[in-house]
Amino acid sequence: MKEQTIGDILRESRVAQHLTLEEVEERTSISSSYLLALELEQFQLIPENQIEDFIQKYEDKMDKEGEII
């Protein structure tokens, strides 16, 4: 069985709540392009000093606080 990645957890949580990236953008104030980069684990597209903060904001709004990082 494949171990879940950060991106998998974020995406599955969003989909389970029937939310679009745009709706998560409204909740987190993080651009949907960065949210997509997080879900696809394309961290090079996100300013390095904001990656951890974005993950924490995303997981907090998806009720996953402390489960990812």
GROMACS elastic network, one bead per residue, 0.5 to 0.9 nm:
[ bonds ]
;  ai    aj funct       b0    kb
    2     5     6  0.89747   500
    4     7     6  0.80347   500
    4     8     6  0.57926   500
    4     9     6  0.65535   500
    5     8     6  0.50581   500
    5     9     6  0.63253   500
    5    10     6  0.87028   500
    5    41     6  0.84516   500
    5    68     6  0.87306   500
    6     9     6  0.52626   500
    6    10     6  0.62674   500
    6    11     6  0.86210   500
    6    38     6  0.78700   500
    6    39     6  0.73069   500
    6    41     6  0.75169   500
    6    55     6  0.85566   500
    6    68     6  0.62142   500
    6    69     6  0.83656   500
    7    10     6  0.51936   500
    7    11     6  0.60207   500
    7    12     6  0.84093   500
    7    36     6  0.88158   500
    7    37     6  0.85268   500
    7    38     6  0.57697   500
    7    40     6  0.57010   500
    7    41     6  0.56424   500
    8    11     6  0.52551   500
    8    12     6  0.59210   500
    8    13     6  0.84033   500
    8    39     6  0.64459   500
    8    40     6  0.80004   500
    8    41     6  0.88670   500
    9    12     6  0.52631   500
    9    13     6  0.60558   500
    9    14     6  0.85957   500
    9    39     6  0.81566   500
    9    59     6  0.89401   500
    9    64     6  0.86706   500
    9    68     6  0.76124   500
   10    13     6  0.52726   500
   10    14     6  0.62554   500
   10    15     6  0.86911   500
   10    38     6  0.79555   500
   10    39     6  0.61447   500
   10    55     6  0.85495   500
   10    58     6  0.74345   500
   10    59     6  0.68772   500
   10    62     6  0.77082   500
   10    64     6  0.83345   500
   10    68     6  0.85091   500
   11    14     6  0.51367   500
   11    15     6  0.60946   500
   11    16     6  0.84593   500
   11    36     6  0.86696   500
   11    38     6  0.88225   500
   11    39     6  0.56621   500
   11    40     6  0.86753   500
   12    15     6  0.51217   500
   12    16     6  0.59053   500
   12    17     6  0.85635   500
   13    16     6  0.51373   500
   13    17     6  0.63934   500
   13    18     6  0.87880   500
   13    19     6  0.89306   500
   13    59     6  0.87122   500
   13    62     6  0.63531   500
   13    63     6  0.84141   500
   13    64     6  0.80178   500
   14    17     6  0.52817   500
   14    18     6  0.63803   500
   14    19     6  0.54433   500
   14    20     6  0.72910   500
   14    21     6  0.80062   500
   14    24     6  0.78556   500
   14    62     6  0.67468   500
   15    19     6  0.58888   500
   15    20     6  0.75794   500
   16    19     6  0.77497   500
   17    62     6  0.83044   500
   19    22     6  0.79872   500
   19    23     6  0.59445   500
   19    24     6  0.67644   500
   20    23     6  0.51703   500
   20    24     6  0.64738   500
   20    25     6  0.85816   500
   21    24     6  0.50919   500
   21    25     6  0.60543   500
   21    26     6  0.87169   500
   21    31     6  0.87733   500
   21    32     6  0.55030   500
   21    33     6  0.84421   500
   21    35     6  0.68714   500
   21    36     6  0.72784   500
   22    26     6  0.63667   500
   22    27     6  0.88024   500
   22    31     6  0.81736   500
   22    32     6  0.58420   500
   23    26     6  0.51112   500
   23    27     6  0.64452   500
   23    28     6  0.87643   500
   23    32     6  0.87328   500
   24    28     6  0.60168   500
   24    29     6  0.79778   500
   24    30     6  0.79179   500
   24    31     6  0.89431   500
   24    32     6  0.75579   500
   24    35     6  0.80897   500
   24    58     6  0.77674   500
   24    61     6  0.78805   500
   24    62     6  0.85706   500
   25    28     6  0.52495   500
   25    29     6  0.52045   500
   25    30     6  0.51230   500
   25    31     6  0.56655   500
   25    32     6  0.54319   500
   25    35     6  0.75033   500
   26    29     6  0.55054   500
   26    30     6  0.76418   500
   26    31     6  0.86425   500
   26    32     6  0.89622   500
   27    30     6  0.81942   500
   27    58     6  0.86813   500
   27    61     6  0.68820   500
   28    31     6  0.84544   500
   28    54     6  0.84190   500
   28    57     6  0.62284   500
   28    58     6  0.65107   500
   28    60     6  0.89336   500
   28    61     6  0.69019   500
   29    32     6  0.88374   500
   29    57     6  0.89657   500
   30    33     6  0.83285   500
   30    34     6  0.67064   500
   30    35     6  0.67736   500
   30    54     6  0.71151   500
   30    57     6  0.84617   500
   30    58     6  0.83891   500
   31    34     6  0.53290   500
   31    35     6  0.64005   500
   31    36     6  0.87762   500
   32    36     6  0.60593   500
   32    37     6  0.84555   500
   33    36     6  0.51626   500
   33    37     6  0.62222   500
   33    38     6  0.87213   500
   33    45     6  0.89299   500
   34    38     6  0.61915   500
   34    39     6  0.86613   500
   34    42     6  0.89418   500
   34    43     6  0.86786   500
   34    45     6  0.73409   500
   34    46     6  0.62581   500
   34    54     6  0.83425   500
   35    38     6  0.50622   500
   35    39     6  0.63179   500
   35    40     6  0.86645   500
   35    54     6  0.80493   500
   35    55     6  0.87540   500
   35    58     6  0.80033   500
   36    39     6  0.50231   500
   36    40     6  0.61006   500
   36    41     6  0.82688   500
   36    42     6  0.83810   500
   37    40     6  0.50838   500
   37    41     6  0.57048   500
   37    43     6  0.63149   500
   37    44     6  0.84597   500
   37    45     6  0.65937   500
   37    46     6  0.73060   500
   38    42     6  0.62215   500
   38    43     6  0.63888   500
   38    45     6  0.89138   500
   38    46     6  0.82368   500
   38    51     6  0.81951   500
   38    54     6  0.83033   500
   38    55     6  0.74586   500
   39    42     6  0.78168   500
   40    43     6  0.82935   500
   41    44     6  0.85107   500
   42    45     6  0.59289   500
   42    46     6  0.77462   500
   43    46     6  0.54009   500
   43    47     6  0.81197   500
   43    48     6  0.77412   500
   43    51     6  0.71142   500
   44    47     6  0.74137   500
   44    48     6  0.74651   500
   45    48     6  0.85949   500
   46    49     6  0.84113   500
   46    50     6  0.69833   500
   46    51     6  0.63355   500
   47    50     6  0.54882   500
   47    51     6  0.66412   500
   48    51     6  0.56389   500
   48    52     6  0.83563   500
   49    52     6  0.74331   500
   49    53     6  0.79954   500
   50    53     6  0.52158   500
   50    54     6  0.59744   500
   50    55     6  0.85950   500
   51    54     6  0.52252   500
   51    55     6  0.62581   500
   51    56     6  0.86883   500
   52    55     6  0.51264   500
   52    56     6  0.61787   500
   52    57     6  0.86515   500
   52    69     6  0.82493   500
   53    56     6  0.51291   500
   53    57     6  0.61748   500
   53    58     6  0.85397   500
   54    57     6  0.51292   500
   54    58     6  0.60116   500
   54    59     6  0.85292   500
   55    58     6  0.50884   500
   55    59     6  0.60436   500
   55    60     6  0.84150   500
   55    68     6  0.80333   500
   55    69     6  0.79168   500
   56    59     6  0.52485   500
   56    60     6  0.59842   500
   56    61     6  0.86331   500
   56    64     6  0.88923   500
   56    65     6  0.70832   500
   56    66     6  0.81548   500
   56    68     6  0.81892   500
   56    69     6  0.75376   500
   57    60     6  0.51188   500
   57    61     6  0.62652   500
   57    62     6  0.86119   500
   57    65     6  0.85852   500
   58    61     6  0.53611   500
   58    62     6  0.62197   500
   58    63     6  0.87097   500
   58    64     6  0.82932   500
   58    65     6  0.86514   500
   59    63     6  0.60432   500
   59    65     6  0.51958   500
   59    66     6  0.77586   500
   59    67     6  0.78964   500
   59    68     6  0.72353   500
   60    63     6  0.52138   500
   60    64     6  0.57607   500
   60    66     6  0.82171   500
   61    64     6  0.75432   500
   61    65     6  0.80740   500
   62    65     6  0.77374   500
   64    67     6  0.54716   500
   64    68     6  0.70653   500
   65    68     6  0.71793   500
   65    69     6  0.82996   500
   66    69     6  0.58741   500
